[in-house]
């Protein structure tokens, strides 16, 4: 076992150079946003999708497009609007008068990196079409089923729910996202740097760091990263603490949580912790990897009670309390 872990570790260190190179390239165009870039890479390397909540104008689109250029993968941006139809995403059949037959016209979902912009501005039927494609990695057009291209990552952005003209995503659908990120405004220094860069010139060209084949290879490598049995039990304890808080000495959370994280959260926390270990160039998971991604993996999977919301308790408060109390192996 020790030799196997060492072999995985050597492979990870050999491939782990990519983060520094990617951040260096993306820094040519984007100021800051290291947290978002790292989380998108965690999603990409662990085959998970990302939900981002934040106000407009935080360079989410530019960041993802630049990342797609660096990774040499096909990028598509879909602007969600109230009049969007499922066929506008997955594609449809077009009648060809010259041949008298129907031809398939594939939609923008047939790409490697999808930016679903303002997903909560589209009605439920459209949201479901995207989320089904995310889950099954395939779509049906007419009588035929088509596999989506690999690698495949959806990064959906969401406006704060209180903004006008939004359709909140159902909790069961939000659970299909590996992580939910909350993106805030840049710091004062970063905003000054953004202002200084606004010279009207074209953004610099970025170098391609990885190919689609490289990404698939890294995904397979991340799946092999070692995670000790005690850490697996720790992950299960964290999840069960969201469902049965009193069993872990967290009686005060009993009335604050209506629904805890699902088994999909257990799997997601494990996958994200492995990808985080890879970004830190380790072939094994340590407790800090789990804690580093716990907020992003669990914040949208814990449903607070009305009493908790009335008291101003947030899911971050609940997760922080659980991480403080559940014993680390």
C-alpha positions as CSV (number, residue, x, y, z in Angstrom):
1,X,0.0,0.0,0.0
2,X,2.8,2.4,0.9
3,X,4.5,1.8,-2.4
4,X,1.2,2.3,-4.2
5,X,0.6,5.7,-2.5
6,X,4.2,6.8,-3.3
7,X,3.6,5.9,-7.0
8,X,0.4,7.9,-7.1
9,X,2.2,10.8,-5.3
10,X,4.9,10.8,-7.9
11,X,2.4,10.9,-10.8
12,X,0.5,13.8,-9.1
13,X,3.7,15.8,-8.6
14,X,4.6,15.2,-12.2
15,X,1.2,16.5,-13.4
16,X,0.6,19.0,-10.7
17,X,2.6,21.8,-12.4
18,X,-0.6,22.8,-14.2
19,X,-2.1,25.0,-11.5
20,X,0.9,27.4,-11.4
21,X,1.0,27.6,-15.2
22,X,-2.8,28.1,-15.5
23,X,-2.8,30.9,-12.8
24,X,0.1,32.6,-14.5
25,X,-1.6,32.6,-17.8
26,X,-5.0,33.7,-16.5
27,X,-3.3,36.5,-14.5
28,X,-2.4,38.1,-17.9
29,X,-6.1,38.8,-18.4
30,X,-7.9,38.5,-15.0
31,X,-7.1,40.4,-11.8
32,X,-7.6,38.2,-8.7
33,X,-10.3,35.5,-8.8
34,X,-7.8,32.8,-7.8
35,X,-10.5,31.2,-5.6
36,X,-13.0,30.9,-8.5
37,X,-10.3,29.6,-10.9
38,X,-9.2,26.9,-8.4
39,X,-12.8,25.8,-7.7
40,X,-13.6,25.6,-11.4
41,X,-10.4,23.4,-11.8
42,X,-11.6,21.2,-8.9
43,X,-14.9,20.8,-10.7
44,X,-13.2,20.0,-14.0
45,X,-10.8,17.5,-12.5
46,X,-13.4,15.7,-10.4
47,X,-16.1,15.7,-13.1
48,X,-18.4,18.0,-11.2
49,X,-20.4,21.1,-12.1
50,X,-20.2,24.5,-10.4
51,X,-23.0,27.0,-9.4
52,X,-21.8,30.6,-8.9
53,X,-23.8,33.2,-7.1
54,X,-22.8,36.8,-7.4
55,X,-23.8,40.2,-8.7
56,X,-23.1,41.0,-12.4
57,X,-19.8,42.5,-13.5
58,X,-17.4,40.3,-11.5
59,X,-15.6,38.9,-14.7
60,X,-17.2,35.5,-14.4
61,X,-17.7,35.2,-18.2
62,X,-14.2,36.5,-19.0
63,X,-12.6,34.2,-16.4
64,X,-14.3,31.1,-17.8
65,X,-13.7,32.0,-21.4
66,X,-10.0,32.7,-20.7
67,X,-9.7,29.4,-18.9
68,X,-11.3,27.5,-21.8
69,X,-8.6,29.1,-24.1
70,X,-5.8,28.0,-21.7
71,X,-7.2,24.5,-21.6
72,X,-7.7,24.3,-25.4
73,X,-11.3,23.2,-25.0
74,X,-14.5,24.3,-26.7
75,X,-16.4,27.0,-24.8
76,X,-20.1,28.0,-25.1
77,X,-22.0,30.7,-23.3
78,X,-25.7,30.4,-23.0
79,X,-27.6,33.4,-21.8
80,X,-30.7,32.3,-19.9
81,X,-33.8,34.4,-20.4
82,X,-37.5,33.9,-19.6
83,X,-38.4,33.1,-23.2
84,X,-35.6,30.4,-23.7
85,X,-36.8,27.0,-24.8
86,X,-35.2,23.6,-24.0
87,X,-34.5,23.2,-27.7
88,X,-32.4,26.3,-27.6
89,X,-30.0,24.5,-25.3
90,X,-30.0,20.8,-26.5
91,X,-30.9,21.3,-30.2
92,X,-33.7,20.3,-32.4
93,X,-34.7,18.7,-35.7
94,X,-34.8,20.9,-38.8
95,X,-36.7,20.0,-41.9
96,X,-34.6,20.1,-45.0
97,X,-36.8,20.9,-48.0
98,X,-34.1,19.8,-50.6
99,X,-34.1,16.2,-49.3
100,X,-37.5,16.0,-47.6
101,X,-35.9,14.8,-44.4
102,X,-35.3,16.1,-40.9
103,X,-31.7,16.9,-39.9
104,X,-30.3,17.3,-36.4
105,X,-29.2,20.7,-35.4
106,X,-27.2,20.3,-32.2
107,X,-27.5,23.0,-29.5
108,X,-24.8,24.9,-27.6
109,X,-24.7,22.2,-24.9
110,X,-22.4,20.2,-27.2
111,X,-19.2,21.8,-25.9
112,X,-16.6,21.1,-23.2
113,X,-17.1,24.1,-21.0
114,X,-20.6,25.6,-20.7
115,X,-21.3,28.9,-19.0
116,X,-25.0,29.0,-18.2
117,X,-25.3,32.7,-17.5
118,X,-28.1,33.7,-15.1
119,X,-29.6,30.3,-14.9
120,X,-32.3,31.4,-12.6
121,X,-33.8,33.8,-15.2
122,X,-35.1,30.9,-17.2
123,X,-38.3,28.9,-16.3
124,X,-38.2,25.4,-14.7
125,X,-38.6,23.5,-17.9
126,X,-35.4,25.0,-19.3
127,X,-33.5,24.6,-16.1
128,X,-34.5,20.9,-16.0
129,X,-33.3,20.4,-19.6
130,X,-29.8,21.6,-18.7
131,X,-29.6,19.8,-15.4
132,X,-30.7,16.5,-17.0
133,X,-27.9,16.9,-19.6
134,X,-25.5,17.6,-16.7
135,X,-26.5,14.5,-14.8
136,X,-26.7,12.0,-17.7
137,X,-24.0,13.5,-20.0
138,X,-26.3,12.9,-23.0
139,X,-29.3,14.4,-24.6
140,X,-32.2,13.2,-26.8
141,X,-33.1,14.9,-30.0
142,X,-36.0,13.3,-31.7
143,X,-35.6,9.5,-31.4
144,X,-31.8,9.6,-31.2
145,X,-29.7,10.0,-28.1
146,X,-26.3,11.8,-28.3
147,X,-23.4,11.6,-25.9
148,X,-22.0,15.0,-24.8
149,X,-18.3,15.7,-25.4
150,X,-15.7,14.9,-22.8
151,X,-14.5,16.6,-20.7
152,X,-17.8,18.3,-19.9
153,X,-18.3,21.0,-17.2
154,X,-21.2,23.4,-16.6
155,X,-20.6,26.5,-14.7
156,X,-23.9,28.2,-14.0
157,X,-24.2,31.7,-12.6
158,X,-27.1,32.8,-10.5
159,X,-28.3,36.2,-9.5
160,X,-29.2,36.8,-5.8
161,X,-32.8,35.5,-5.5
162,X,-34.1,38.8,-4.2
163,X,-33.4,40.4,-7.6
164,X,-36.5,40.9,-9.8
165,X,-37.3,38.5,-12.6
166,X,-35.7,35.3,-11.2
167,X,-36.9,31.8,-10.8
168,X,-35.2,30.1,-7.8
169,X,-33.7,26.7,-8.6
170,X,-35.4,23.8,-6.7
171,X,-33.3,22.3,-3.9
172,X,-33.3,18.8,-5.6
173,X,-31.8,20.3,-8.8
174,X,-29.3,22.5,-7.0
175,X,-28.0,19.3,-5.4
176,X,-26.7,18.2,-8.8
177,X,-24.0,20.8,-8.7
178,X,-20.8,19.6,-7.0
179,X,-20.1,23.0,-5.5
180,X,-21.8,26.4,-5.0
181,X,-19.5,29.4,-4.9
182,X,-20.3,32.8,-3.5
183,X,-18.2,35.4,-5.4
184,X,-17.7,38.8,-3.8
185,X,-16.4,42.2,-5.1
186,X,-12.7,42.5,-5.7
187,X,-10.5,44.2,-3.0
188,X,-9.7,47.9,-3.4
189,X,-6.2,47.1,-4.6
190,X,-7.5,44.6,-7.2
191,X,-10.1,47.1,-8.4
192,X,-7.4,49.8,-8.9
193,X,-5.4,47.3,-10.9
194,X,-8.5,46.5,-13.0
195,X,-8.9,50.3,-13.7
196,X,-5.3,50.6,-14.6
197,X,-5.6,47.8,-17.2
198,X,-8.5,49.4,-18.9
199,X,-6.5,51.0,-21.6
200,X,-8.7,50.0,-24.5
201,X,-6.2,47.5,-25.8
202,X,-7.0,43.9,-26.7
203,X,-6.3,41.5,-23.8
204,X,-3.1,39.6,-24.2
205,X,-3.0,36.2,-25.8
206,X,-2.8,33.2,-23.4
207,X,-0.8,30.0,-24.0
208,X,-2.5,26.7,-24.1
209,X,-1.5,24.6,-21.1
210,X,-3.6,21.4,-21.4
211,X,-5.5,19.5,-24.1
212,X,-8.8,17.7,-23.7
213,X,-6.8,14.4,-23.6
214,X,-4.6,15.8,-20.8
215,X,-7.7,16.8,-18.8
216,X,-9.2,13.3,-19.1
217,X,-5.9,11.8,-18.0
218,X,-5.8,14.1,-14.9
219,X,-9.5,13.1,-14.1
220,X,-8.5,9.4,-14.1
221,X,-5.4,10.2,-11.9
222,X,-7.6,12.2,-9.4
223,X,-9.9,9.2,-9.1
224,X,-6.9,7.2,-7.8
225,X,-5.7,9.7,-5.2
226,X,-5.5,7.8,-1.9
227,X,-8.0,8.6,0.9
228,X,-7.6,6.7,4.2
229,X,-10.5,4.8,5.7
230,X,-10.5,7.1,8.7
231,X,-10.9,10.1,6.5
232,X,-13.8,8.4,4.7
233,X,-15.4,7.9,8.0
234,X,-14.7,11.6,8.9
235,X,-16.5,12.6,5.7
236,X,-19.5,10.4,6.5
237,X,-19.6,11.9,10.0
238,X,-19.6,15.5,8.6
239,X,-22.6,14.6,6.4
240,X,-24.5,12.8,9.2
241,X,-23.9,15.8,11.5
242,X,-26.0,17.8,9.1
243,X,-28.8,15.2,9.4
244,X,-28.5,14.1,13.1
245,X,-26.8,17.0,14.8
246,X,-27.7,15.9,18.4
247,X,-25.8,12.6,17.8
248,X,-22.6,14.7,17.5
249,X,-23.2,17.0,20.5
250,X,-24.8,19.7,18.2
251,X,-28.2,19.9,19.8
252,X,-28.4,23.7,19.0
253,X,-28.5,22.8,15.3
254,X,-31.4,20.4,15.7
255,X,-34.0,23.1,15.2
256,X,-32.0,25.1,12.7
257,X,-31.7,22.4,10.0
258,X,-34.7,21.1,8.1
259,X,-32.8,18.9,5.7
260,X,-29.2,17.8,5.8
261,X,-26.9,16.9,3.0
262,X,-27.7,13.9,0.7
263,X,-25.5,11.0,-0.2
264,X,-24.6,12.9,-3.3
265,X,-22.9,15.4,-0.8
266,X,-20.8,12.5,0.6
267,X,-19.6,11.5,-2.8
268,X,-19.1,15.1,-3.9
269,X,-17.0,16.0,-0.7
270,X,-14.8,13.0,-1.4
271,X,-14.3,13.8,-5.1
272,X,-13.6,17.5,-4.4
273,X,-11.2,16.7,-1.6
274,X,-9.2,14.5,-4.0
275,X,-9.1,17.2,-6.6
276,X,-8.0,19.7,-4.0
277,X,-5.2,17.4,-3.0
278,X,-4.1,17.2,-6.6
279,X,-4.0,21.0,-6.9
280,X,-1.7,20.9,-3.8
281,X,0.5,18.3,-5.6
282,X,-0.3,15.4,-3.2
283,X,-1.3,11.9,-4.1
284,X,-3.2,11.5,-0.8
285,X,-6.0,13.4,1.0
286,X,-5.4,15.1,4.4
287,X,-8.1,16.6,6.6
288,X,-7.3,20.1,5.4
289,X,-8.4,19.1,1.9
290,X,-11.8,18.1,3.2
291,X,-12.2,21.3,5.2
292,X,-11.0,23.5,2.3
293,X,-13.9,22.3,0.1
294,X,-16.5,21.6,2.7
295,X,-18.2,25.0,2.5
296,X,-18.5,24.9,-1.3
297,X,-19.7,21.4,-1.4
298,X,-22.3,21.6,1.5
299,X,-23.6,25.2,1.5
300,X,-26.3,24.4,-1.1
301,X,-27.1,21.0,0.4
302,X,-28.2,22.1,3.8
303,X,-31.8,23.5,4.0
304,X,-32.2,25.7,7.0
305,X,-35.4,26.0,9.0
306,X,-37.6,29.1,9.1
307,X,-36.4,29.7,12.7
308,X,-32.8,29.7,11.7
309,X,-33.4,32.2,8.9
310,X,-35.4,34.4,11.2
311,X,-32.4,34.4,13.6
312,X,-30.0,35.3,10.8
313,X,-28.2,31.9,10.8
314,X,-26.5,31.0,7.6
315,X,-25.4,27.7,6.1
316,X,-21.8,28.9,6.6
317,X,-22.5,29.3,10.3
318,X,-23.8,25.7,10.5
319,X,-20.9,24.2,8.5
320,X,-18.4,26.1,10.6
321,X,-20.0,24.8,13.8
322,X,-19.9,21.2,12.4
323,X,-16.3,21.4,11.4
324,X,-15.4,22.8,14.8
325,X,-17.1,19.9,16.7
326,X,-16.8,16.8,14.6
327,X,-13.5,15.1,15.6
328,X,-10.8,15.1,13.0
329,X,-9.0,11.7,12.8
